[in-house]
């Protein structure tokens, strides 16, 4: 198939929906020769922060000279973004070649009465195939949803399982309590691997601690800049934390342990914790044969980029996009607004999916906004209409407008904003990529 045909094929796969479980991905990868069994992984699960931690890790390992694969979803622009080596997308040629092979295997599976793999399972298998073809040294792998029954969890060579902050999300698939959701996320922990966790709710931490102990894993916890080492269910406080942080849009600086004046280019108060997760992971994995230097860490952290996370698109007025699509992410967005924009007039553009707790997203953020503009995320049946979202926002805010299109939302925001004001577009990543394109064209 050519590239256009390959994209058409991937679009057709949406019809197969989301099916938790590993049977189909195992069968598909078996017929591909189990490429994942030849690779080494750092596996990341959690509710928020997975992509940012992945960006830090892949940048560090690339700078250290490793051929580094990374697998992410969803993406903001090109479909091929989800599969990268040293931050370069899978080539069109390889994309078409791999999908042609996988489509043939899927046809065979259907003929034999087996279930057709889902879109995510096919993307995951394609990533494993490509990383094996290119003989990657290490793979930074992000779960799609959950962990235990996520398609990425067929891997067997896990160097480290990284758990970012866990909160309520995808309850219809993962469970209705924090403990149940944590159990699914902790399902990525494999025998003897390192486990590195962000600070968690006590209920969540207990689940992670138990899962690590059952698998004989050392657990390192990073909490509010404080690192503790947990081995065999025994807690040893080391009282190491990030100190003397200096922050402004475009660059943040902090000290951590013996490393002074570390810098990151990702905005948002929460990104320091994500950077600490990456540092602790790199340190833990060094003993497994993947050493990195302090210079690699410094350069990797500074050069890491993650589109769509408190990302500045334009100045005067300042235009920022952020993928805050659930309550916990909205709370972190609210913290960053307070951190950077005290006494600034702020205009929101919000678009979300109808299966999200959009009422709680609004409750977490509305107080900072002078005006709220709602949009309907395009090209997805899961989109909540701009009108319904506007009705919800109007319960707590007096100035809400429902826009008919993303273009109209951008025009309204610019009409309302003065040069010193701030426009923040947030919510589902399904619309932010399109919105970024609109702003880029406007800049040109």
C-alpha positions in Angstrom: 0.0 0.0 0.0 1.1 3.6 -0.5 1.0 6.2 2.2 -2.4 7.5 1.4 -3.8 4.0 1.4 -2.0 3.3 4.7 -3.7 6.4 6.4 -7.1 5.3 5.0 -6.5 1.8 6.5 -5.6 3.2 9.9 -8.7 5.4 9.8 -10.9 2.3 9.1 -9.5 0.6 12.2 -11.5 2.9 14.4 -14.5 0.7 13.8 -13.0 -2.0 15.9 -13.3 0.2 19.0 -11.4 -0.4 22.3 -11.2 -3.9 23.6 -9.2 -4.4 26.9 -7.2 -7.7 27.0 -4.0 -9.1 25.6 -5.2 -12.1 23.5 -5.4 -10.3 20.1 -2.1 -8.4 20.5 -0.3 -11.5 21.6 -1.5 -13.4 18.6 -0.7 -10.6 16.2 2.8 -10.1 17.6 3.4 -13.9 17.6 2.7 -13.9 13.9 5.1 -11.0 13.5 7.9 -13.0 15.2 7.4 -11.4 18.7 9.6 -8.4 18.0 9.0 -7.0 21.5 10.8 -9.9 23.1 14.1 -8.7 21.5 13.8 -5.2 23.0 14.4 -3.5 26.4 11.8 -1.1 27.8 11.1 1.6 30.2 7.3 1.3 30.6 5.2 4.3 31.8 1.7 4.2 33.2 -0.4 6.8 35.1 -3.2 9.3 34.6 -1.2 12.5 33.9 2.4 13.3 33.0 3.2 10.1 31.1 4.1 12.0 27.9 6.2 14.6 29.6 8.2 12.0 31.5 8.6 10.1 28.2 9.9 13.2 26.6 12.5 13.8 29.3 13.7 10.2 29.2 13.9 9.8 25.5 15.8 13.1 25.2 18.3 12.0 27.9 18.9 8.6 26.3 19.3 10.1 22.8 21.9 12.5 24.1 23.7 9.6 25.8 24.1 8.0 22.4 21.5 5.3 22.6 19.2 4.5 19.7 16.0 5.3 21.5 12.6 4.3 20.4 9.5 6.0 21.8 5.8 5.2 21.5 3.1 7.6 22.4 -0.6 8.2 22.0 -2.5 10.2 21.1 -0.6 12.7 18.9 -1.2 16.3 18.0 -0.5 16.4 14.3 0.9 13.6 12.1 -0.2 10.0 12.7 3.4 8.8 12.5 4.3 10.9 15.5 3.4 8.0 17.8 6.3 5.9 16.6 9.7 7.6 16.8 13.4 6.8 17.0 15.7 9.5 18.4 12.7 11.8 18.1 12.3 11.2 14.3 9.0 9.8 13.1 8.8 6.4 11.5 9.4 6.8 7.8 6.5 6.7 5.3 8.2 3.7 3.6 8.4 1.7 6.9 4.9 2.8 7.9 3.5 1.4 4.7 5.6 -1.7 4.8 4.8 -2.6 8.4 1.1 -1.9 8.0 0.9 -4.0 4.8 2.4 -6.9 6.7 0.1 -6.4 9.6 -3.0 -6.1 7.4 -2.2 -9.4 5.9 -1.8 -11.1 9.3 -5.1 -9.5 10.5 -6.8 -11.0 7.4 -5.5 -14.4 8.3 -6.7 -14.1 11.9 -10.2 -13.2 10.7 -10.3 -16.2 8.3 -9.4 -18.4 11.3 -12.3 -17.0 13.4 -10.2 -14.9 15.6 -11.0 -11.3 16.6 -9.7 -8.5 14.5 -7.0 -6.5 16.5 -8.0 -2.9 17.5 -6.4 0.2 16.1 -4.3 0.6 19.2 -3.1 -3.0 19.1 -2.1 -2.6 15.5 -0.2 0.7 16.2 1.5 -1.1 19.1 2.5 -4.1 17.1 3.8 -1.8 14.3 5.9 0.1 16.8 7.5 -3.1 18.1 8.1 -4.3 14.6 9.8 -1.0 13.6 11.9 -0.7 16.7 13.2 -4.3 16.2 13.9 -3.6 12.5 16.0 -0.6 13.5 17.7 -2.5 16.4 16.9 0.1 19.0 18.9 0.0 22.2 16.1 1.1 24.5 12.4 1.8 24.2 10.4 4.4 26.2 6.9 3.0 26.1 3.7 4.8 27.1 0.6 2.9 27.9 -2.6 3.8 26.1 -5.0 3.4 29.0 -4.6 1.5 32.2 -1.7 -1.0 32.3 -2.6 -4.6 33.2 -4.7 -5.2 30.1 -3.1 -2.5 27.9 -1.7 -3.7 24.6 1.7 -2.5 25.5 1.8 -4.8 28.5 2.8 -7.9 26.5 6.4 -6.9 26.9 8.7 -9.1 29.0 12.0 -7.1 29.2 11.0 -4.2 31.5 14.0 -2.4 32.9 11.8 0.1 34.8 8.1 0.6 35.5 7.4 4.3 35.9 4.1 5.3 37.6 3.1 9.0 37.1 0.3 10.6 39.3 -2.9 8.5 39.3 -6.3 10.0 39.6 -9.9 9.2 38.5 -10.2 8.7 34.8 -11.6 6.1 32.3 -13.7 4.6 35.2 -15.9 2.6 32.8 -12.7 0.6 31.8 -10.4 0.8 34.8 -12.7 0.8 37.8 -14.7 3.2 40.0 -12.2 3.7 42.8 -8.6 5.0 43.1 -7.4 1.6 44.4 -9.0 -0.2 41.4 -7.5 2.2 38.9 -4.1 2.0 40.6 -4.3 -1.8 40.4 -4.7 -1.6 36.7 -1.8 0.9 36.3 0.5 -1.1 38.6 -0.1 -4.1 36.3 2.9 -3.0 34.2 5.3 -4.0 37.1 7.3 -7.1 36.1 9.4 -9.4 38.1 12.6 -7.8 39.3 12.3 -4.5 37.5 12.9 -1.1 39.1 9.7 0.8 40.0 9.7 4.6 40.2 6.6 6.4 41.3 5.5 9.9 41.6 3.9 11.1 44.8 0.5 9.4 45.1 -2.7 9.4 47.2 -2.1 7.0 50.2 -4.6 4.6 48.8 -2.8 4.5 45.5 0.6 4.3 47.1 -0.4 1.2 49.1 -1.4 -0.6 45.9 1.9 0.3 44.2 3.9 -0.7 47.2 2.2 -4.1 47.4 2.5 -4.8 43.7 6.3 -4.0 43.8 6.8 -6.2 46.9 5.0 -9.1 45.3 7.2 -8.9 42.2 10.4 -8.5 44.2 11.0 -5.0 42.9 12.8 -2.0 44.5 10.5 1.0 44.7 11.7 4.6 44.5 9.2 7.3 45.2 9.4 10.9 44.2 7.0 13.1 46.1 6.9 16.9 46.0 10.6 16.8 45.2 11.3 14.3 48.0 12.9 11.0 47.0 12.5 7.9 49.2 13.8 4.4 48.7 11.5 1.4 49.4 12.9 -2.1 49.4 11.2 -5.2 50.6 8.3 -3.0 51.9 10.6 -1.1 54.2 10.8 2.7 53.9 14.1 4.4 54.1 13.8 8.2 53.9 16.7 10.0 52.1 15.2 13.5 52.3 16.5 14.5 48.9 14.4 17.1 47.1 14.5 19.8 44.5 15.5 23.1 46.0 16.1 26.7 44.9 13.9 26.5 41.9 13.7 29.6 39.6 11.0 29.6 37.1 9.7 31.7 34.2 8.0 30.8 30.9 10.4 29.1 28.6 12.8 27.8 31.2 12.8 26.4 34.8 15.8 25.9 37.0 16.2 23.8 40.1 18.8 21.9 42.2 18.4 18.1 42.8 20.8 16.2 45.1 24.3 16.9 43.9 23.2 18.4 40.6 22.9 22.2 40.8 21.1 24.5 38.4 19.4 21.9 36.3 17.2 23.4 33.6 14.1 22.3 31.8 12.4 24.0 28.8 8.9 22.6 29.6 6.5 25.1 31.2 4.3 24.3 34.2 5.0 24.0 37.8 4.3 20.2 37.7 7.1 19.6 35.1 9.8 19.7 37.8 8.2 16.6 39.4 8.1 14.9 36.0 11.8 15.8 35.5 12.6 14.2 38.9 10.8 11.0 37.9 13.0 10.9 34.8 16.2 11.6 36.7 15.4 8.8 39.2 14.5 6.4 36.4 17.7 7.1 34.5 19.7 6.6 37.7 18.0 3.3 38.5 18.4 1.9 35.0 22.1 2.8 34.9 22.9 -0.3 36.9 21.1 -2.5 34.3 23.7 -1.6 31.6 22.4 1.8 30.4 24.8 4.3 32.0 24.3 8.0 31.4 26.4 11.0 32.6 25.3 14.1 34.4 26.1 16.0 31.2 23.6 13.7 29.3 21.0 14.3 32.0 21.4 18.1 31.9 21.4 18.3 28.1 18.5 15.9 27.8 16.3 17.7 30.3 16.9 21.1 28.7 16.3 19.9 25.2 13.1 17.8 25.9 10.0 19.1 24.1 6.4 17.9 24.6 3.9 19.7 22.3 0.5 20.6 23.8 1.6 20.8 27.5 1.4 24.5 28.7 2.9 25.3 25.3 3.4 28.9 24.3 2.3 29.5 20.7 2.3 33.3 20.5 3.1 36.4 22.4 1.1 39.7 22.8 -1.4 38.4 23.6 0.2 35.3 25.1 -1.5 32.2 23.6 -1.0 28.9 25.4 -2.4 25.4 24.8 -2.5 22.6 27.4 -3.9 19.1 27.3 -5.7 19.3 30.6 -8.5 16.8 29.9 -9.4 15.5 33.3 -9.9 16.8 36.8 -6.4 16.2 38.1 -4.8 17.8 35.0 -7.2 20.7 35.3 -6.1 21.2 38.9 -2.4 21.3 37.8 -3.3 23.7 35.0 -4.9 25.9 37.7 -1.8 25.8 39.8 0.4 26.8 36.8 -2.0 29.8 36.0 -1.6 31.0 39.6 2.1 30.4 39.4 2.7 32.4 36.2 -0.2 34.8 35.7 -1.2 36.5 39.0 -3.1 39.7 38.1 -3.4 38.8 34.4 -6.7 38.9 32.5 -7.3 35.4 31.1 -9.5 34.1 28.3 -10.2 30.4 28.0 -11.0 28.2 25.0 -12.2 24.8 26.2 -13.1 21.6 24.3 -13.6 18.2 25.9 -14.9 14.7 25.2 -18.4 13.8 26.6 -17.0 10.8 28.5 -14.8 13.1 30.7 -15.9 14.7 34.0 -16.1 18.1 32.3 -18.1 19.6 35.2 -15.1 19.0 37.5 -12.7 20.3 34.9 -14.6 23.6 34.9 -14.9 23.7 38.7 -11.1 23.4 38.9 -10.4 26.2 36.5 -13.2 28.7 36.0 -12.2 31.2 38.7 -9.2 32.4 36.7 -11.1 33.2 33.6 -12.5 36.6 32.6 -14.2 34.9 29.6 -14.9 31.3 28.5 -15.2 30.2 24.9 -16.3 26.6 24.3 -15.7 24.5 21.2 -16.7 21.1 19.8 -13.6 18.9 19.2 -13.8 17.9 15.5 -13.7 14.5 13.9 -14.6 12.4 16.9 -18.0 10.8 17.9 -16.9 11.2 21.6 -16.9 15.0 21.4 -19.1 17.1 23.8 -20.8 19.8 21.8 -19.7 23.4 22.4 -23.3 24.3 23.4 -23.5 21.6 26.1 -20.2 22.6 27.5 -21.2 26.2 27.5 -24.3 25.3 29.5 -22.2 23.6 32.1 -19.8 26.5 32.3 -22.6 29.0 32.6 -23.6 27.4 35.9 -20.5 29.0 37.5 -19.4 31.7 35.2 -21.3 34.8 33.8 -19.4 35.2 30.5 -19.5 32.1 28.3 -19.7 31.8 24.5 -20.2 28.7 22.4 -18.2 29.0 19.1 -19.3 27.3 15.9 -15.8 26.3 14.9 -12.2 26.4 16.1 -11.5 29.2 13.7 -14.3 31.3 15.2 -13.1 30.5 18.7 -9.6 31.8 17.9 -11.1 35.0 16.2 -13.3 35.7 19.2 -10.4 35.2 21.7 -8.2 37.7 19.7 -11.1 40.2 19.6 -11.5 40.0 23.4 -7.8 39.9 24.3 -5.5 42.9 24.8 -1.8 42.7 24.1 -1.0 42.0 27.7 -3.7 39.4 28.3 -3.5 35.6 28.2 -5.5 33.2 26.0 -5.4 29.5 27.2 -6.8 26.7 25.1 -7.2 23.4 27.0 -9.0 20.1 27.1 -8.9 17.2 24.7 -5.8 16.7 22.6 -8.1 15.7 19.8 -8.7 19.4 19.0 -5.5 21.0 20.2 -3.5 19.8 17.2 -5.9 21.5 14.8 -6.0 24.6 16.9 -2.2 24.8 16.9 -2.3 24.7 13.1 -4.7 27.6 13.0 -2.5 29.7 15.2 0.6 28.9 13.2 -1.1 30.0 10.0 -2.3 33.2 11.7 1.3 33.9 12.7 2.5 33.5 9.1 
